[in-house]
């Protein structure tokens, strides 16, 4: 299975992907169409979470190009080497996690029921996509990826950072 190709997942996966895409798109539209919510501090939290999502979304592009042995002219996602350092030492799927954070950020910023519905659907779609990505990466990288999965959480920066600290302490 090629994790870079959404086709081949069958009709169920294609339907999930379509709903997920619509939910993500709705979140972005809602951010620009709906007014900010009434709870000011929650709006500020939302923008902070949105900022973190930008880091989670963009850093992998540079890490994959630098450490993933991507062929010149290929998309950054087409790595030929497993990347486990940098941001990937803390979380296996930072770009999917960025999608979760965007959904949460929009919920906090707008505080509107429609963003909660679309955001929940987007987060569920992200989580299903992470599972599919893990299956594809096991096929692509085999046992090294399985061992990586044991060390690094799928989508929790907090747990990933805690595990990283424990690992560093054991090395000293």
Secondary structure, 3 states (H helix, E strand, C coil): CCCCCCCCCHHHHHHHHHHHHHHHHHHHHHHHHCCCCCCHHHHHHHHHHHHHHHHHHHHHHHHHHHHCCCCCCCCCCCCCCCCCCHHHHCCCCHHHHHHHHHHHHHHHHHCCHHHHHHHHHHHHHHHHHHHHHHHHHHHHHCHHHHHHHHHCCCCCHHHHHHHHHHHHHHHC
